[in-house]
Each structure stands twice: as C-alpha cells, then as structure tokens.
Amino acid sequence: MITAIKPGMFTTVQDGGRWGYQAYGMPVAGAMDRYAYGSANLLVGNSCDAAALEMTMLGGTFRFDVSTSIAICGADMGALLNGMEIRPWQAVQIAKGSELVFSYALSGCRAYLAVQGGIDVPLVMGSRSTYTRASVGGFQGRALRPGDVLSIGEQQGLQGMARSLPTQFVPRYETEISLRVLLGPQNDLFTAEGVATLFNSSYVISSEADRMGYRLEGPKIQHLGKADIVSDALCQGAVQVPAHGMPIVMMADRATTGGYTKIGTVIGPDLTKLAQAKPGDTVRFMTCTDADAVEALRSEREIYRQMHQMFNADKEKKGFDGQGRHFDITVDGRKFSVKIKER
Amino acid sequence: MDGIRMLPAGEQGLVVEFGQTIDSGINSRVHQTAKLLNQKIGDAIFEIVPTYRSLLVYFNPLRITRAELIQQIEMILVKTESYLAEEVQKQVVVIPVCYGGDFGPDLHFVAQHNDLSPDEVIRIHTSHPYQVYMIGFTPGFPYLGGMSERIATPRLEKPRIKIPAGSVGIAGSQTGFYPMESPGGWRLIGRTPIKAFDPQALNPFLFDAGQYLQFEAITEEEYRVIDRQVDVGEYSPVLRCHAKGGSGI
C-alpha cells in the first residue's frame, strides 16, 4: 500500500486510456505523456498499460508500506527517497516504510510514478484511468487528497535487477518545442494564408492548458468563412480553431465531439512533447505527411519493443533453445549480451 | 461515392464524412455504416465514433494502411446504400418523464413562449420518438433530432451552474436530457428517474446513437416508484420496436 501524505497539485491514477466508449460520449482520458508513462511501466517490469500515478507541476509525498520497485519518468520533480536524491528514468528499489518526496517540476510538466504490479484501483469500463469531470475511474473518480491509501497490484515484475533507460531514449524537455501536424479534417475551411500562419508562426501556451486541451496564443489563423461546423468527432491532438483564430490542441480528457473547425492534428508521437510543456512555453507547428506520421509511430513502437527486450533479457535467456538472434547492447555504460527468441 | 469524403484526423484517424448538415437521412447512413464497421473492430480498426454527419475511425496504421482501410470502408458503403432503401426497424427506448413542478421549472415559460398550455407542450413533446443523432458533450448526453418547432424555445441567457441528473430540456429546436449533473443553459421541462449513464453497470449506457427515444409522461408518484427501482437495480428500461414509416422524423 502507498499513502499519499501530500497528494501534489493534481495527481491522478492513469493508464493507457478508456478506449471503446467514445460513441457514448465517454472521453478516453489516460496518461497525457504516453512515452514517459510507458517507459516507467516497462522499467519496473509491468505491462505497458498498467496504472500509474500522473503528477502535474508539483509532485506529492508518499509513504510505502511495502518493499517494491518503482520508476519515475517524465518531468524531473527532484525526487528524494528517504532524503536521498534519486534519478528519474530508472528502476529504484524501495524498502518498506520509505518516504518518497517530490517537489516542483524542474523540467517538463508531468511525472509518472510506476510501481511494480501497478496501482490497483477497480477497472471501470475496461480502464483504471481517472476522468475527473465525470468522476469516473481511478481513485474514487478524483485527484488524490491527503491521506488517500492506494493498493498495489500483484507484483509479477522483475526482481532485483538494476534497470535504467539508455540516455538516447531519455527525452530532454525544452521550453520551445516543435510539433508535426497532419492537415485535416477541416483544413479546407481555412484560407491558404490561415494555413501558412499556423506553420510560420510561434504560439505561446496560455494558462488554460490542462488535461482537456492546450489553448495557445499568437497570430490569428484566418478562416475562409464560419468557424463553426455541425459537431463531429475530436481525436487526440486535434487542433481546433474557433472564431477567435487561436488554436486549441485537444488532449487526453477532450470531449468526444466538438463544433469548431479543426485545421489539423498533432501527430501522436509528438503529443508527448506538448504534454510536458508548460504555460509560457513556445510551440511551433511543422507540416508533415501521412507517411512521415506513420513512420514516427513505427519508431516509437520500436523503442518500446527494444526497451521490453532490454529489461526482460534475463527472462528471455531462460527459455533459449539455441535458435534466435544475439545482440550486444550497452545500457548506461554496462554491456549486456542479449539473445532473442523470436516467436 | 455520392459526395462522401475520406479525411485524415491524425495518423490513426480517418473521418468518413457523409455531409455537413444535420439531416435524418445522412445520420441514418452514419449509423448504418458504423454498425457494419463495428463488426470489424480488432487490432487494425480499434474504435468508431459516429456523429451527426460523420464517422471517426481509429485504426492502427502499422496493421492496416490508410489506403486499405478506405477500400474496406468503400465496400461497406456500397452495402449501406441498398440497406437504406429497405424498411428499417426503429429501436425505441422509453424515457418516463415527470413534467413541470420542481422537476421542470421552465415548462410554463416554454408554454407561454409558444402560446400553448403546459399540457399541450407535454403532448407535443411526447407525441413521437426522437432519433438519437449523436451522443456527446458529457457521457451519455443524447443529441436528438425531430422535435416539433411548435415547442422550440431559446436557451437561458444565463446558464444554470448545476442541473440535476435526469433533467429533460429544450434548447432552440433541440431536446434532450442530462444523464449526469452538469451546468447547462437548456430550458428544463421535466425530469426522468432513469439513469442513462451508470459507470458501474455491466452496460453503462442506456441507449446507442442511432436508436430512438420516446418520452412518456408519468406522475410524481410513478416517478418515486421508478426512482426506487433504479436505486436498487430493479428497473429495466422499456424497449419497443416500430417499423419506420413516413413520420415527420
């Protein structure tokens, strides 16, 4: 069990999202930064979609009533374990009775705390994600409060092995980010000048930037005619432009439908950067093709596959029957010999 | 294919746009196509979101290319063209409503605004089933089509901060009800005791987009009875089937 002594500014239980109910108006929710969230889970030997804590801007203080393994990925909130600094993007052993203290995000915006076995809250419509606006899922449908006690799932992860993410897989969070955008579905309702404005300007993230969406401020994007449409569906990353001409990028808790024109969509692999950006940071948009976007998704999935292989190398070796492939990899300066049995 | 457009919505989204207006025919086509496409849900196509006039198809481009997906959908579209010509059965979910009083504080305003008596408003509101064009805004919130212009009433100038779950309202020529407590500017004419959204239930949602809702007037006493049944999980919604005729829907 984990006790939230201080919950942090806005800390919720999240997983890969509540997919499959958007036809009923149920938002997907889920981790805002799927890369940091997924990495944290893989580091502790969880499946990629186990429930973890998502902390925003200011982290919490937690007491562990069990010995376990954790990983912190995403924003660097200067975590202290029993007063000792611990690094993000690696698995850390926690002794029973330990206290883990986070402070303000030094870089990035959201930190993920994954615990071996995952945070055990009831599955609601197939997911453990919290959607606070309808009080659905997570811990009692809300952000954590002081004194909340969280259960941990059965620990089936890897034991004892020190694991950390190779540096090339650790993102650096900048205050100026560029995001690739695939035009559509309503780019034809903007003037050519309006589309050019989107790609040639920089936008500042406003104070209205939360799990639902990021409102940006900058040069006005010109519509051809009206900015309103008969509502249609909103996908993650959709760039809505209401009549005021300022873009809003739709995030995890977005409504399922919306009545504003959508000039384009920030591609999925780039949303991780926006999820770690804060009010006042600068965003630039770059146009990209569908092929580029699919390639970016393929690369992201490939990284997860490599992480999984790295962290499960000892497991894979056991059932090795002489067939398969052999890799020599270096993780954090240490060499590993990995044999992969392909199924 | 008859003006249907395939538009990108990110690398994992394809919008199938049937039209750009609110139209019963367009909407029926949306739901027919969604129904057939839902049979293909799996690793490649993983979610479908029907709206007033379009479908958003979520897919994994590493399992099926956009071109292959469009090809599959075009084959389904050929089928739905002929389906539409057939007689389609309407699935109707009955929504019992206690009109007026504390449950419907704006019933008198709606009546006055349209030069009708409150009873006439109720009679018109319950006179035929409404097509669920889309579910959105909040979980389980139905956007209904086909309300009579005779009871159309503009929204409140200042939205209410808290509207109780189950409230039935009118906004312009739209009608619907709030499945959960939320803010809103609709004119409230009554309340239903039934839950359209129960996250803990095996079937969390009472109806699907594409089905029809029929409002039926009940007394306050009947409201209390159903309310209790809902509370202990003993209420089962009344479902009906009607052949689609030439009604004004």
Contacts between the chains, C-beta under 8 A, distances in Angstrom:
chain1	res1	chain2	res2	distance
A	19	B	46	6.6
A	19	B	47	5.7
A	19	B	58	7.9
A	20	B	46	7.9
A	20	B	47	5.8
A	21	B	139	7.6
A	21	B	204	7.5
A	21	B	205	7.7
A	22	B	47	6.1
A	22	B	49	4.5
A	22	B	56	7.9
A	23	B	34	7.4
A	23	B	47	7.9
A	23	B	48	6.6
A	23	B	49	5.5
A	23	B	50	5.9
A	23	B	135	6.6
A	23	B	208	7.3
A	23	B	209	6.1
A	24	B	135	5.1
A	24	B	139	6.2
A	24	B	140	6.0
A	24	B	197	7.8
A	24	B	204	7.4
A	24	B	205	4.4
A	24	B	208	7.7
A	24	B	209	7.8
A	25	B	135	4.3
A	25	B	136	4.6
A	25	B	137	6.3
A	25	B	138	6.2
A	25	B	139	4.9
A	25	B	140	5.9
A	25	B	141	5.5
A	26	B	139	4.5
A	26	B	140	7.9
A	26	B	204	7.9
A	27	B	139	7.8
A	124	B	199	5.2
A	124	B	200	7.2
A	125	B	199	6.4
A	125	B	204	5.8
A	133	B	138	7.7
A	134	B	138	6.4
A	134	B	139	5.3
A	134	B	180	6.2
A	134	B	199	7.6
A	136	B	139	7.3
A	136	B	199	4.9
A	137	B	199	7.5
A	182	B	8	5.6
A	182	B	10	5.8
A	182	B	11	6.4
A	183	B	8	7.2
A	184	B	7	4.9
A	184	B	8	4.1
A	184	B	9	6.5
A	184	B	15	7.6
A	185	B	7	3.7
A	185	B	8	6.6
A	185	B	9	5.3
A	185	B	15	4.4
A	185	B	17	7.1
A	186	B	7	7.8
A	229	B	20	6.9
A	230	B	20	6.2
A	230	B	21	6.1
A	230	B	22	5.6
A	230	B	52	5.2
A	230	B	53	5.6
A	231	B	51	6.0
A	231	B	52	5.9
A	231	B	134	6.8
A	231	B	136	6.6
A	231	B	143	7.7
A	232	B	15	6.9
A	232	B	17	7.5
A	232	B	51	4.4
A	232	B	52	6.9
A	232	B	53	6.5
A	232	B	54	4.6
A	232	B	56	7.1
A	233	B	9	7.6
A	233	B	15	7.3
A	233	B	49	4.2
A	233	B	51	5.3
A	233	B	54	7.0
A	233	B	55	7.7
A	233	B	56	3.5
A	235	B	9	4.6
A	235	B	10	5.3
A	235	B	12	7.4
A	235	B	13	4.3
A	235	B	56	6.1
A	235	B	58	7.2
A	236	B	10	7.1
A	237	B	10	5.4
A	238	B	9	6.8
A	238	B	10	7.4
A	255	B	136	6.5
A	255	B	137	6.6
A	256	B	49	6.2
A	256	B	135	7.9
A	256	B	136	5.2
A	257	B	49	7.7
A	257	B	51	5.6
A	257	B	134	6.5
A	257	B	136	3.6
A	257	B	137	7.3
A	262	B	9	7.5
A	265	B	8	7.3
A	265	B	9	5.6
A	265	B	10	3.6
A	265	B	13	6.9
A	266	B	10	7.5
A	267	B	10	6.2
A	267	B	11	5.5
A	268	B	10	6.4
A	268	B	11	6.2
A	268	B	12	6.2
A	290	B	8	6.3
A	290	B	11	6.4
A	290	B	66	6.2
A	293	B	10	7.2
A	293	B	11	3.6
A	293	B	61	8.0
A	294	B	11	5.3
A	294	B	61	4.5
A	294	B	62	7.3
A	296	B	11	7.5
A	297	B	11	5.6
A	297	B	12	7.5
A	297	B	61	6.6
A	297	B	62	6.7
A	298	B	62	6.0
A	301	B	62	6.7
